[in-house]
C-alpha cells in the first residue's frame, strides 16, 4: 500500500514539475545592437537598452517595416487588391536581385560574393540603402525569410525585403 501511495505521489509531483517547466518560456539571448542604435535609444545614458528603451526601438522598427511593406504594395500591386500575388512577388524579387547584384558589383571589395560588415558600412557611408538583412549582407548566408520560398504571410515578401 505504501509503495503504491509513494509511486502515485511521485507520478503526480513529476507531472506537476514537468507541466510547470513547460509553462516557463526560455529567455532568448538578446543579440548585441549596433552602437548607433544604442546611442539613439539609450535615454538614460547607461550604454545599454533597458526594457523600455528596447520596446521603443522595436516599435520604431516595426513601424518602419510596415511603411516599407506599404511602399512595396503601392509599387507592385498591379491588380489593386492590397496584397501581392505570385506574379507581383516575382517582380519584387527580380528588383531586389538586381539591387543585390549592383551592390555586390560596386562594394564587394574582396570578391567573395557577399558584403561583409566593412563593405556594408562603405555602402551605407556612400548613401546606399541596404534593403535586406542577414549575416553577411547581400549574397551572404543567414538572410531572413518570412516563409517558404522567401515569402512572408499571404505570399508577400518579408517586410523590409
DSSP file (Angstrom, degrees, kcal/mol; ACC not computed):
  #  RESIDUE AA STRUCTURE BP1 BP2  ACC     N-H-->O    O-->H-N    N-H-->O    O-->H-N    TCO  KAPPA ALPHA  PHI   PSI    X-CA   Y-CA   Z-CA
    1    1 A X     >        0   0    0      0, 0.0     4,-2.3     0, 0.0     5,-0.2   0.000 360.0 360.0 360.0 -45.2    0.0    0.0    0.0
    2    2 A X  H  >  +     0   0    0      1,-0.2     4,-2.7     2,-0.2     5,-0.2   0.896 360.0  52.3 -64.0 -38.7    2.8    2.4    0.9
    3    3 A X  H  > S+     0   0    0      2,-0.2     4,-2.6     1,-0.2    -1,-0.2   0.923 110.1  47.6 -63.2 -44.7    4.7    1.6   -2.3
    4    4 A X  H  > S+     0   0    0      2,-0.2     4,-2.5     1,-0.2    -1,-0.2   0.905 112.5  49.7 -62.6 -42.2    1.6    2.4   -4.4
    5    5 A X  H  X S+     0   0    0     -4,-2.3     4,-2.8     2,-0.2    -2,-0.2   0.926 112.7  46.5 -63.2 -45.6    1.0    5.6   -2.5
    6    6 A X  H  X S+     0   0    0     -4,-2.7     4,-2.7     2,-0.2    -2,-0.2   0.891 113.2  49.3 -66.0 -39.1    4.6    6.7   -3.0
    7    7 A X  H  X S+     0   0    0     -4,-2.6     4,-2.4    -5,-0.2    -2,-0.2   0.919 113.4  46.3 -64.6 -43.3    4.6    5.8   -6.7
    8    8 A X  H  X S+     0   0    0     -4,-2.5     4,-2.3     2,-0.2    -2,-0.2   0.928 114.1  47.8 -63.8 -45.6    1.3    7.7   -7.2
    9    9 A X  H  X S+     0   0    0     -4,-2.8     4,-2.7     1,-0.2     5,-0.2   0.906 112.3  50.3 -62.4 -42.0    2.6   10.7   -5.3
   10   10 A X  H  X S+     0   0    0     -4,-2.7     4,-2.7     1,-0.2    -1,-0.2   0.902 110.2  49.6 -62.6 -41.9    5.9   10.6   -7.2
   11   11 A X  H  X S+     0   0    0     -4,-2.4     4,-2.3     2,-0.2    -2,-0.2   0.903 112.2  47.9 -64.0 -41.3    4.0   10.5  -10.5
   12   12 A X  H  X S+     0   0    0     -4,-2.3     4,-2.5     2,-0.2    -2,-0.2   0.936 114.2  45.5 -65.5 -46.9    1.8   13.4   -9.5
   13   13 A X  H  X S+     0   0    0     -4,-2.7     4,-2.6     2,-0.2    -2,-0.2   0.902 113.3  50.7 -64.1 -40.8    4.8   15.5   -8.4
   14   14 A X  H  X S+     0   0    0     -4,-2.7     4,-2.4    -5,-0.2    -1,-0.2   0.911 111.4  47.6 -62.7 -42.5    6.7   14.6  -11.5
   15   15 A X  H  X S+     0   0    0     -4,-2.3     4,-2.6     2,-0.2    -2,-0.2   0.904 112.3  49.5 -64.4 -42.3    3.8   15.6  -13.8
   16   16 A X  H  X S+     0   0    0     -4,-2.5     4,-2.3     2,-0.2    -2,-0.2   0.913 111.8  48.3 -64.3 -42.4    3.4   18.9  -11.9
   17   17 A X  H  X S+     0   0    0     -4,-2.6     4,-2.3     2,-0.2    -2,-0.2   0.913 112.7  48.5 -63.9 -41.9    7.1   19.7  -12.2
   18   18 A X  H  X S+     0   0    0     -4,-2.4     4,-1.9     2,-0.2    -2,-0.2   0.916 111.6  49.2 -63.7 -43.9    7.0   18.8  -15.9
   19   19 A X  H  X S+     0   0    0     -4,-2.6     4,-1.3     1,-0.2    -2,-0.2   0.889 111.3  49.7 -63.7 -40.0    3.9   21.0  -16.5
   20   20 A X  H  X S+     0   0    0     -4,-2.3     4,-1.1     1,-0.2     3,-0.3   0.914 109.5  51.2 -65.1 -42.3    5.5   23.9  -14.7
   21   21 A X  H  < S+     0   0    0     -4,-2.3     3,-0.3     1,-0.2    -1,-0.2   0.858 107.2  54.3 -63.6 -34.5    8.7   23.6  -16.7
   22   22 A X  H  < S+     0   0    0     -4,-1.9    -1,-0.2     1,-0.2    -2,-0.2   0.813 103.6  56.3 -68.8 -30.1    6.7   23.6  -19.9
   23   23 A X  H  < S+     0   0    0     -4,-1.3     2,-0.4    -3,-0.3    -1,-0.2   0.794  89.3  86.9 -72.8 -28.3    5.0   26.9  -18.9
   24   24 A X  S  < S-     0   0    0     -4,-1.1     2,-0.5    -3,-0.3    -4,-0.0  -0.591  73.5-143.6 -77.6 127.2    8.2   28.7  -18.5
   25   25 A X        -     0   0    0     -2,-0.4     2,-0.1     1,-0.0    -2,-0.1  -0.762  20.4-118.1 -89.6 132.2    9.5   30.2  -21.7
   26   26 A X        -     0   0    0     -2,-0.5     2,-0.3     1,-0.1    -1,-0.0  -0.457  32.7-111.3 -67.3 140.4   13.2   30.1  -22.1
   27   27 A X        -     0   0    0     -2,-0.1     2,-0.3     1,-0.1    -1,-0.1  -0.564  28.6-127.7 -74.3 131.0   14.7   33.6  -22.4
   28   28 A X        -     0   0    0     -2,-0.3     2,-0.4     1,-0.1    -1,-0.1  -0.590  25.2-112.5 -76.0 137.6   16.1   34.4  -25.8
   29   29 A X        -     0   0    0     -2,-0.3     2,-0.5     1,-0.1    -1,-0.1  -0.567  32.0-131.1 -69.9 126.9   19.6   35.6  -25.8
   30   30 A X        -     0   0    0     -2,-0.4     2,-0.1     1,-0.0    -1,-0.1  -0.679  19.3-132.2 -84.8 129.0   19.5   39.2  -26.9
   31   31 A X        -     0   0    0     -2,-0.5     2,-0.2     1,-0.1    -1,-0.0  -0.398  30.5 -92.6 -78.0 158.0   22.0   40.0  -29.6
   32   32 A X        -     0   0    0     -2,-0.1     2,-0.2     1,-0.1    -1,-0.1  -0.493  41.2-136.6 -71.5 133.1   24.2   43.0  -29.3
   33   33 A X        -     0   0    0     -2,-0.2    -1,-0.1     1,-0.1     5,-0.1  -0.606  28.6 -91.9 -89.8 150.9   22.8   46.0  -31.0
   34   34 A X    >>  -     0   0    0     -2,-0.2     4,-2.0     1,-0.1     3,-0.8  -0.260  36.5-115.2 -58.6 148.9   24.8   48.3  -33.3
   35   35 A X  H 3> S+     0   0    0      1,-0.3     4,-2.8     2,-0.2     5,-0.2   0.843 114.9  57.0 -56.4 -37.3   26.4   51.3  -31.4
   36   36 A X  H 3> S+     0   0    0      2,-0.2     4,-1.8     1,-0.2    -1,-0.3   0.843 106.8  49.5 -67.4 -30.8   24.3   53.8  -33.4
   37   37 A X  H <> S+     0   0    0     -3,-0.8     4,-2.3     2,-0.2     5,-0.2   0.932 112.1  47.2 -69.7 -46.5   21.1   52.1  -32.2
   38   38 A X  H  X S+     0   0    0     -4,-2.0     4,-2.3     1,-0.2    -2,-0.2   0.933 112.1  51.1 -60.2 -45.2   22.2   52.1  -28.6
   39   39 A X  H  < S+     0   0    0     -4,-2.8    -1,-0.2     1,-0.2    -2,-0.2   0.898 112.8  45.7 -59.4 -41.8   23.2   55.8  -28.9
   40   40 A X  H  < S+     0   0    0     -4,-1.8    -1,-0.2    -5,-0.2    -2,-0.2   0.884 124.3  30.0 -70.5 -38.9   19.8   56.8  -30.4
   41   41 A X  H  < S+     0   0    0     -4,-2.3     2,-1.7    -5,-0.1    -2,-0.2   0.549  88.3 100.8-103.3  -8.7   17.6   54.9  -27.9
   42   42 A X    ><  +     0   0    0     -4,-2.3     3,-0.7    -5,-0.2     5,-0.1  -0.577  42.3 168.2 -80.3  85.2   19.7   54.9  -24.7
   43   43 A X  T 3  S+     0   0    0     -2,-1.7    -1,-0.2     1,-0.2     6,-0.1   0.800  72.5  49.3 -72.3 -30.3   17.8   57.7  -23.0
   44   44 A X  T 3  S-     0   0    0      4,-0.2    -1,-0.2    -3,-0.2    -2,-0.1   0.494 103.7-128.6 -91.1  -1.7   19.4   57.1  -19.5
   45   45 A X    <   +     0   0    0     -3,-0.7    -2,-0.1     1,-0.1     4,-0.1   0.716  66.8 130.8  70.3  23.0   22.9   57.0  -20.9
   46   46 A X  S    S-     0   0    0      2,-0.4    -1,-0.1     1,-0.0     3,-0.1   0.429  77.7-111.0 -90.2   3.1   24.0   53.8  -19.3
   47   47 A X  S    S+     0   0    0      1,-0.2     2,-0.3    -9,-0.1    -8,-0.1   0.505  90.4  68.5  85.3   3.5   25.4   52.3  -22.5
   48   48 A X  S    S-     0   0    0    -10,-0.1     2,-0.5    -9,-0.0    -2,-0.4  -0.953  84.8-101.3-146.8 165.5   22.7   49.6  -22.9
   49   49 A X        -     0   0    0     -2,-0.3    -7,-0.1    -3,-0.1     2,-0.0  -0.795  28.6-148.0 -96.4 126.6   19.0   49.5  -23.6
   50   50 A X     >  -     0   0    0     -2,-0.5     4,-2.9     1,-0.1     5,-0.2  -0.267  39.0 -94.5 -74.4 173.2   16.5   48.9  -20.8
   51   51 A X  H  > S+     0   0    0      1,-0.2     4,-2.2     2,-0.2     5,-0.1   0.907 128.8  48.5 -57.2 -41.8   13.3   47.0  -21.5
   52   52 A X  H  > S+     0   0    0      2,-0.2     4,-1.8     1,-0.2    -1,-0.2   0.915 112.8  46.6 -66.4 -43.3   11.5   50.3  -22.1
   53   53 A X  H  > S+     0   0    0      1,-0.2     4,-2.1     2,-0.2    -2,-0.2   0.887 112.0  51.3 -66.1 -38.6   14.2   51.6  -24.4
   54   54 A X  H  X S+     0   0    0     -4,-2.9     4,-2.7     1,-0.2    -1,-0.2   0.887 107.7  52.8 -65.0 -39.2   14.3   48.3  -26.3
   55   55 A X  H  X S+     0   0    0     -4,-2.2     4,-2.5    -5,-0.2    -1,-0.2   0.886 107.9  51.2 -64.0 -37.9   10.5   48.5  -26.7
   56   56 A X  H  X S+     0   0    0     -4,-1.8     4,-2.2     2,-0.2    -2,-0.2   0.918 111.3  47.9 -64.3 -42.6   10.8   51.9  -28.2
   57   57 A X  H  X S+     0   0    0     -4,-2.1     4,-2.5     1,-0.2    -2,-0.2   0.930 113.0  47.9 -61.2 -46.5   13.4   50.7  -30.7
   58   58 A X  H  X S+     0   0    0     -4,-2.7     4,-2.6     1,-0.2    -2,-0.2   0.875 110.5  51.8 -64.9 -37.7   11.3   47.7  -31.6
   59   59 A X  H  X S+     0   0    0     -4,-2.5     4,-2.4     2,-0.2    -1,-0.2   0.921 111.6  46.6 -65.0 -42.9    8.2   49.9  -32.1
   60   60 A X  H  X S+     0   0    0     -4,-2.2     4,-2.2     2,-0.2    -2,-0.2   0.905 113.0  49.9 -64.1 -40.8   10.1   52.2  -34.4
   61   61 A X  H  X S+     0   0    0     -4,-2.5     4,-2.3     2,-0.2    -2,-0.2   0.904 110.6  49.3 -64.9 -41.4   11.5   49.2  -36.3
   62   62 A X  H  X S+     0   0    0     -4,-2.6     4,-2.5     2,-0.2    -2,-0.2   0.916 110.7  50.2 -64.1 -42.9    8.0   47.7  -36.7
   63   63 A X  H  X S+     0   0    0     -4,-2.4     4,-2.1     1,-0.2    -1,-0.2   0.894 110.5  50.4 -62.3 -39.1    6.6   51.0  -37.9
   64   64 A X  H  X S+     0   0    0     -4,-2.2     4,-2.4     2,-0.2    -1,-0.2   0.908 110.4  49.2 -65.1 -41.9    9.5   51.2  -40.4
   65   65 A X  H  X S+     0   0    0     -4,-2.3     4,-2.6     2,-0.2    95,-0.4   0.906 110.9  49.8 -64.1 -41.5    8.8   47.7  -41.7
   66   66 A X  H  X S+     0   0    0     -4,-2.5     4,-2.4     2,-0.2    -1,-0.2   0.888 110.1  51.2 -64.3 -38.0    5.1   48.4  -42.1
   67   67 A X  H  X S+     0   0    0     -4,-2.1     4,-2.2     2,-0.2    -2,-0.2   0.925 111.4  46.9 -64.1 -44.6    5.9   51.6  -44.0
   68   68 A X  H  X S+     0   0    0     -4,-2.4     4,-2.4     2,-0.2    -2,-0.2   0.897 111.3  51.8 -64.3 -39.1    8.3   49.6  -46.4
   69   69 A X  H  X S+     0   0    0     -4,-2.6     4,-2.4     1,-0.2    -1,-0.2   0.919 109.7  49.5 -63.0 -42.6    5.7   46.9  -46.8
   70   70 A X  H  X S+     0   0    0     -4,-2.4     4,-2.6     1,-0.2    -1,-0.2   0.889 110.0  51.4 -63.1 -38.4    3.1   49.5  -47.7
   71   71 A X  H  X S+     0   0    0     -4,-2.2     4,-2.3     2,-0.2    -1,-0.2   0.901 109.2  50.5 -64.9 -40.3    5.5   51.1  -50.2
   72   72 A X  H  X S+     0   0    0     -4,-2.4     4,-2.9     2,-0.2     5,-0.3   0.928 112.1  46.7 -62.0 -44.6    6.1   47.6  -51.8
   73   73 A X  H  X S+     0   0    0     -4,-2.4     4,-2.3     1,-0.2    -2,-0.2   0.921 112.0  50.7 -64.4 -43.2    2.4   47.1  -52.2
   74   74 A X  H  < S+     0   0    0     -4,-2.6    -1,-0.2     1,-0.2    -2,-0.2   0.901 117.7  39.6 -60.4 -40.5    1.8   50.5  -53.6
   75   75 A X  H  < S+     0   0    0     -4,-2.3    -2,-0.2    -5,-0.2    -1,-0.2   0.873 128.8  26.4 -78.2 -38.3    4.6   50.0  -56.1
   76   76 A X  H  < S+     0   0    0     -4,-2.9     2,-1.9    -5,-0.2    -3,-0.2   0.554  86.5 101.9-109.2  -9.3    4.0   46.4  -57.1
   77   77 A X    ><  +     0   0    0     -4,-2.3     3,-0.7    -5,-0.3     5,-0.1  -0.549  41.3 168.0 -80.0  84.3    0.3   45.7  -56.5
   78   78 A X  T 3  S+     0   0    0     -2,-1.9    -1,-0.2     1,-0.2     6,-0.1   0.801  72.3  49.5 -71.6 -30.2   -0.8   45.9  -60.1
   79   79 A X  T 3  S-     0   0    0      4,-0.2    -1,-0.2    -3,-0.2    -2,-0.1   0.506 103.2-129.5 -90.2  -2.2   -4.3   44.5  -59.6
   80   80 A X    <   +     0   0    0     -3,-0.7    -2,-0.1    -7,-0.2    -3,-0.1   0.725  66.4 130.6  69.6  23.1   -5.0   46.8  -56.7
   81   81 A X  S    S-     0   0    0      2,-0.3    -1,-0.1     1,-0.0     3,-0.1   0.448  76.9-111.8 -90.9   2.1   -6.2   44.1  -54.3
   82   82 A X  S    S+     0   0    0      1,-0.2     2,-0.3    -9,-0.1    -9,-0.1   0.493  89.9  69.5  85.5   2.9   -4.0   45.3  -51.4
   83   83 A X  S    S-     0   0    0    -10,-0.1     2,-0.5    72,-0.0    -2,-0.3  -0.948  85.0-100.7-145.3 167.4   -1.7   42.2  -51.4
   84   84 A X        -     0   0    0     -2,-0.3    -7,-0.1    70,-0.2   -11,-0.0  -0.793  29.1-150.9 -98.7 125.7    1.0   40.8  -53.7
   85   85 A X     >  -     0   0    0     -2,-0.5     4,-2.6     1,-0.1     5,-0.2  -0.232  38.3 -94.8 -77.5 175.6    0.1   37.9  -56.0
   86   86 A X  H  > S+     0   0    0      2,-0.2     4,-2.0     1,-0.2     5,-0.1   0.908 128.1  49.0 -60.6 -42.1    2.8   35.4  -57.0
   87   87 A X  H  > S+     0   0    0      2,-0.2     4,-1.6     1,-0.2    -1,-0.2   0.921 111.9  48.0 -64.0 -43.5    3.4   37.4  -60.2
   88   88 A X  H  > S+     0   0    0      1,-0.2     4,-1.8     2,-0.2    -2,-0.2   0.878 109.9  53.5 -64.8 -36.9    3.7   40.6  -58.3
   89   89 A X  H  X S+     0   0    0     -4,-2.6     4,-2.9     1,-0.2    -1,-0.2   0.877 104.0  55.9 -63.4 -38.2    6.1   38.8  -55.9
   90   90 A X  H  X S+     0   0    0     -4,-2.0     4,-2.5     1,-0.2    -1,-0.2   0.898 106.3  50.5 -61.3 -39.6    8.2   37.7  -58.8
   91   91 A X  H  X S+     0   0    0     -4,-1.6     4,-2.1     2,-0.2    -1,-0.2   0.896 110.3  49.7 -65.2 -40.0    8.6   41.4  -59.8
   92   92 A X  H  X S+     0   0    0     -4,-1.8     4,-2.4     2,-0.2    -2,-0.2   0.953 112.5  46.9 -61.7 -49.8    9.6   42.3  -56.2
   93   93 A X  H  X S+     0   0    0     -4,-2.9     4,-2.5     1,-0.2    -2,-0.2   0.894 110.4  52.9 -61.8 -39.8   12.2   39.5  -56.1
   94   94 A X  H  X S+     0   0    0     -4,-2.5     4,-2.0    -5,-0.2    -1,-0.2   0.916 110.0  48.0 -62.4 -42.9   13.6   40.5  -59.5
   95   95 A X  H  X S+     0   0    0     -4,-2.1     4,-2.2     1,-0.2    -2,-0.2   0.921 113.0  47.4 -64.4 -43.1   14.1   44.1  -58.5
   96   96 A X  H  X S+     0   0    0     -4,-2.4     4,-2.7     1,-0.2    -2,-0.2   0.864 109.7  53.0 -68.7 -34.5   15.8   43.1  -55.2
   97   97 A X  H  X S+     0   0    0     -4,-2.5     4,-2.6    -5,-0.2    -1,-0.2   0.906 109.2  50.0 -64.3 -39.9   18.0   40.6  -57.0
   98   98 A X  H  X S+     0   0    0     -4,-2.0     4,-2.3     2,-0.2    -2,-0.2   0.903 111.4  48.6 -64.3 -40.5   19.1   43.4  -59.4
   99   99 A X  H  X S+     0   0    0     -4,-2.2     4,-2.5     2,-0.2    -2,-0.2   0.917 111.4  49.9 -64.8 -42.6   19.8   45.7  -56.4
  100  100 A X  H  X S+     0   0    0     -4,-2.7     4,-2.8     1,-0.2    -2,-0.2   0.931 111.0  49.4 -59.5 -46.3   21.8   43.0  -54.7
  101  101 A X  H  X S+     0   0    0     -4,-2.6     4,-2.6     1,-0.2    -1,-0.2   0.917 111.3  48.6 -61.3 -44.0   23.8   42.4  -57.9
  102  102 A X  H  X S+     0   0    0     -4,-2.3     4,-1.8     1,-0.2    -1,-0.2   0.906 112.5  48.4 -63.9 -41.6   24.5   46.1  -58.3
  103  103 A X  H  X S+     0   0    0     -4,-2.5     4,-3.1     2,-0.2     5,-0.4   0.908 112.1  49.2 -65.7 -40.9   25.6   46.5  -54.7
  104  104 A X  H  X S+     0   0    0     -4,-2.8     4,-2.1     1,-0.2    -2,-0.2   0.930 110.5  50.3 -63.1 -44.6   27.9   43.4  -55.0
  105  105 A X  H  < S+     0   0    0     -4,-2.6    -1,-0.2    -5,-0.2    -2,-0.2   0.869 119.9  36.9 -61.0 -35.9   29.5   44.7  -58.2
  106  106 A X  H  < S+     0   0    0     -4,-1.8    -2,-0.2    -5,-0.2    -1,-0.2   0.855 131.0  22.3 -86.4 -36.6   30.2   48.0  -56.6
  107  107 A X  H  < S+     0   0    0     -4,-3.1     2,-2.1    -5,-0.2     3,-0.2   0.500  83.8 104.6-117.5  -5.2   31.1   47.2  -53.0
  108  108 A X    ><  +     0   0    0     -4,-2.1     3,-1.2    -5,-0.4     5,-0.1  -0.521  42.8 170.9 -79.7  79.3   32.3   43.6  -52.8
  109  109 A X  T 3  S+     0   0    0     -2,-2.1    -1,-0.2     1,-0.3     6,-0.1   0.842  74.5  44.2 -62.4 -38.1   35.9   44.6  -52.5
  110  110 A X  T 3  S-     0   0    0     -3,-0.2    -1,-0.3     4,-0.2    -2,-0.1   0.440 102.3-132.5 -90.0   1.9   37.2   41.0  -51.7
  111  111 A X    <   +     0   0    0     -3,-1.2    -2,-0.1    -7,-0.2     4,-0.1   0.838  61.4 136.8  53.0  40.9   35.1   39.5  -54.5
  112  112 A X  S    S-     0   0    0      2,-0.4    -1,-0.1     0, 0.0     3,-0.1   0.364  76.4-106.6 -96.9   5.3   33.8   36.7  -52.2
  113  113 A X  S    S+     0   0    0      1,-0.2     2,-0.3    -5,-0.1    -9,-0.1   0.560  92.5  68.5  85.5   7.7   30.2   37.1  -53.4
  114  114 A X  S    S-     0   0    0    -10,-0.1     2,-0.6    26,-0.0    -2,-0.4  -0.977  81.2-110.3-150.7 161.9   28.8   38.7  -50.3
  115  115 A X        -     0   0    0     23,-1.1    25,-0.1    21,-0.8    -7,-0.1  -0.865  31.6-157.3 -98.6 120.5   29.1   42.0  -48.5
  116  116 A X     >  -     0   0    0     -2,-0.6     4,-2.7    21,-0.1     5,-0.2  -0.287  39.9 -87.1 -82.8 176.2   30.9   41.8  -45.2
  117  117 A X  H  > S+     0   0    0      1,-0.2     4,-2.3     2,-0.2     5,-0.1   0.870 128.7  48.8 -55.0 -41.6   30.5   44.3  -42.3
  118  118 A X  H  > S+     0   0    0      2,-0.2     4,-2.3     1,-0.2    -1,-0.2   0.902 112.7  47.9 -66.8 -39.9   33.1   46.7  -43.7
  119  119 A X  H  > S+     0   0    0      2,-0.2     4,-2.2     1,-0.2    -2,-0.2   0.884 111.3  50.1 -69.0 -38.5   31.7   46.5  -47.2
  120  120 A X  H  X S+     0   0    0     -4,-2.7     4,-2.8     2,-0.2     5,-0.2   0.918 110.4  50.8 -63.5 -42.9   28.2   47.2  -45.9
  121  121 A X  H  X S+     0   0    0     -4,-2.3     4,-3.0    -5,-0.2    -2,-0.2   0.915 109.2  50.8 -60.9 -43.2   29.5   50.1  -43.9
  122  122 A X  H  X S+     0   0    0     -4,-2.3     4,-1.4     2,-0.2    -1,-0.2   0.908 111.4  48.3 -61.0 -42.2   31.2   51.5  -47.0
  123  123 A X  H  <>S+     0   0    0     -4,-2.2     5,-2.6     2,-0.2    -2,-0.2   0.931 114.2  45.3 -64.6 -45.4   27.9   51.2  -49.0
  124  124 A X  H ><5S+     0   0    0     -4,-2.8     3,-2.0     1,-0.2    -2,-0.2   0.908 109.9  54.5 -65.2 -41.1   25.9   52.9  -46.2
  125  125 A X  H 3<5S+     0   0    0     -4,-3.0    -1,-0.2     1,-0.3    -2,-0.2   0.805 105.1  55.3 -61.7 -27.9   28.5   55.6  -45.8
  126  126 A X  T 3<5S-     0   0    0     -4,-1.4    -1,-0.3    -5,-0.2    -2,-0.2   0.413 127.0-102.8 -84.2   2.2   28.1   56.3  -49.6
  127  127 A X  T < 5S+     0   0    0     -3,-2.0    -3,-0.2     1,-0.3     2,-0.2   0.550  71.0 149.1  91.3   7.5   24.4   56.8  -49.1
  128  128 A X      < -     0   0    0     -5,-2.6     2,-0.5    -6,-0.2    -1,-0.3  -0.510  44.7-131.6 -75.0 141.8   23.3   53.4  -50.4
  129  129 A X        -     0   0    0     -2,-0.2     2,-0.9     2,-0.0    -1,-0.0  -0.838  10.9-156.1 -91.1 128.2   20.2   51.8  -48.9
  130  130 A X        -     0   0    0     -2,-0.5     7,-0.0     1,-0.1   -30,-0.0  -0.838  14.1-178.7-103.1  93.8   20.7   48.2  -47.9
  131  131 A X        +     0   0    0     -2,-0.9     2,-0.3    30,-0.1    -1,-0.1   0.251  58.9  59.8 -84.4  15.6   17.1   47.0  -48.0
  132  132 A X        -     0   0    0     29,-0.1     6,-0.2     2,-0.1     2,-0.1  -0.980  64.4-162.8-141.6 153.0   17.9   43.4  -46.9
  133  133 A X        +     0   0    0     -2,-0.3     2,-0.1    11,-0.2    -2,-0.0  -0.233  29.9 108.9-117.8-156.5   19.4   42.0  -43.8
  134  134 A X  S >  S-     0   0    0      9,-0.2     3,-1.5    -2,-0.1     9,-0.3  -0.114  75.0 -52.8 101.8 159.5   21.0   38.8  -42.5
  135  135 A X  T 3  S+     0   0    0      7,-0.4     8,-0.2     1,-0.3   -19,-0.0  -0.457 125.6  19.9 -67.2 135.2   24.6   37.9  -41.6
  136  136 A X  T 3  S-     0   0    0     -2,-0.2   -21,-0.8     4,-0.1    -1,-0.3   0.330 104.5-123.2  89.5  -9.6   27.0   38.7  -44.4
  137  137 A X  S X  S+     0   0    0     -3,-1.5     3,-2.4     4,-0.2     6,-0.1  -0.234  72.3  10.2  70.2-159.7   24.7   41.2  -46.1
  138  138 A X  T 3  S+     0   0    0      1,-0.3   -23,-1.1    -6,-0.2     3,-0.1  -0.280 139.4   7.4 -57.7 128.3   23.6   40.8  -49.7
  139  139 A X  T 3  S+     0   0    0      1,-0.3    -1,-0.3   -25,-0.2    -2,-0.1   0.308 107.0 115.8  85.3 -10.0   24.6   37.4  -51.1
  140  140 A X  S X  S-     0   0    0     -3,-2.4     3,-0.6     1,-0.1    -1,-0.3  -0.370  70.8 -91.8 -90.4 170.6   25.7   36.2  -47.7
  141  141 A X  T 3  S+     0   0    0      1,-0.2    -4,-0.2    -3,-0.1    -1,-0.1  -0.345  96.9  40.9 -75.9 158.7   24.3   33.4  -45.6
  142  142 A X  T 3   +     0   0    0      1,-0.2    -7,-0.4    -8,-0.2    -1,-0.2   0.541  64.4 159.7  88.9   7.7   21.6   33.8  -43.0
  143  143 A X    <   -     0   0    0     -3,-0.6    -1,-0.2    -9,-0.3     2,-0.2  -0.375  44.7-111.9 -61.6 142.4   19.3   36.3  -44.6
  144  144 A X        -     0   0    0      2,-0.0     2,-0.4     6,-0.0   -11,-0.2  -0.518  32.5-168.9 -79.9 144.6   15.9   36.1  -43.0
  145  145 A X        -     0   0    0     -2,-0.2     6,-0.1    12,-0.1     3,-0.1  -0.985  21.9-140.0-131.1 143.4   13.0   34.8  -44.9
  146  146 A X  S    S-     0   0    0     -2,-0.4     2,-0.3     4,-0.3    10,-0.1   0.246  71.7 -45.1 -88.8  14.0    9.4   35.0  -44.0
  147  147 A X  S >  S-     0   0    0      6,-0.0     3,-1.5     8,-0.0     5,-0.1  -0.977  97.9  -6.1 154.2-165.1    8.3   31.5  -45.0
  148  148 A X  G >  S+     0   0    0     -2,-0.3     3,-1.7     1,-0.3    -2,-0.1  -0.295 126.9   5.7 -62.6 142.2    8.7   29.1  -47.9
  149  149 A X  G 3  S-     0   0    0      1,-0.3    -1,-0.3    -4,-0.1     3,-0.1   0.768 130.5 -65.7  55.4  29.9   10.4   30.3  -51.0
  150  150 A X  G <  S+     0   0    0     -3,-1.5     8,-0.6     1,-0.2     2,-0.4   0.687 100.3 135.1  73.7  17.3   11.3   33.6  -49.3
  151  151 A X  B <   -A  157   0A   0     -3,-1.7     6,-0.3     6,-0.2    -1,-0.2  -0.785  42.7-148.6-103.4 145.2    7.7   34.7  -49.0
  152  152 A X    >   -     0   0    0      4,-7.1     3,-1.1    -2,-0.4     6,-0.1   0.051  55.1 -37.1 -85.0-157.4    6.0   36.2  -45.9
  153  153 A X  G >  S+     0   0    0      1,-0.2     3,-1.8     2,-0.2    -1,-0.3  -0.326 129.3  13.6 -66.1 149.1    2.4   35.7  -44.9
  154  154 A X  G 3  S-     0   0    0      1,-0.3    -1,-0.2    -3,-0.1   -70,-0.2   0.792 133.6 -63.6  55.0  32.6   -0.1   35.7  -47.7
  155  155 A X  G <  S+     0   0    0     -3,-1.1     2,-0.3     1,-0.2    -1,-0.3   0.628 101.4 134.2  74.9  12.0    2.6   35.3  -50.3
  156  156 A X    <   -     0   0    0     -3,-1.8    -4,-7.1    -5,-0.1    -1,-0.2  -0.692  61.5-107.0 -95.9 150.2    4.2   38.6  -49.6
  157  157 A X  B     -A  151   0A   0     -6,-0.3    -6,-0.2    -2,-0.3    -4,-0.1  -0.329  52.4 -81.5 -66.9 157.6    7.9   39.0  -49.2
  158  158 A X    >   -     0   0    0     -8,-0.6     3,-2.0     1,-0.1    -1,-0.1  -0.271  58.6 -90.2 -58.3 146.0    9.1   39.6  -45.7
  159  159 A X  T 3  S+     0   0    0      1,-0.3    -1,-0.1     2,-0.2   -93,-0.1  -0.317 115.9  28.1 -56.8 137.3    8.8   43.2  -44.6
  160  160 A X  T 3         0   0    0    -95,-0.4    -1,-0.3   -96,-0.1    -2,-0.1   0.413 360.0 360.0  89.7  -2.6   11.9   45.1  -45.4
  161  161 A X    <         0   0    0     -3,-2.0    -2,-0.2   -29,-0.1    -3,-0.1   0.399 360.0 360.0-109.7 360.0   12.8   43.0  -48.3
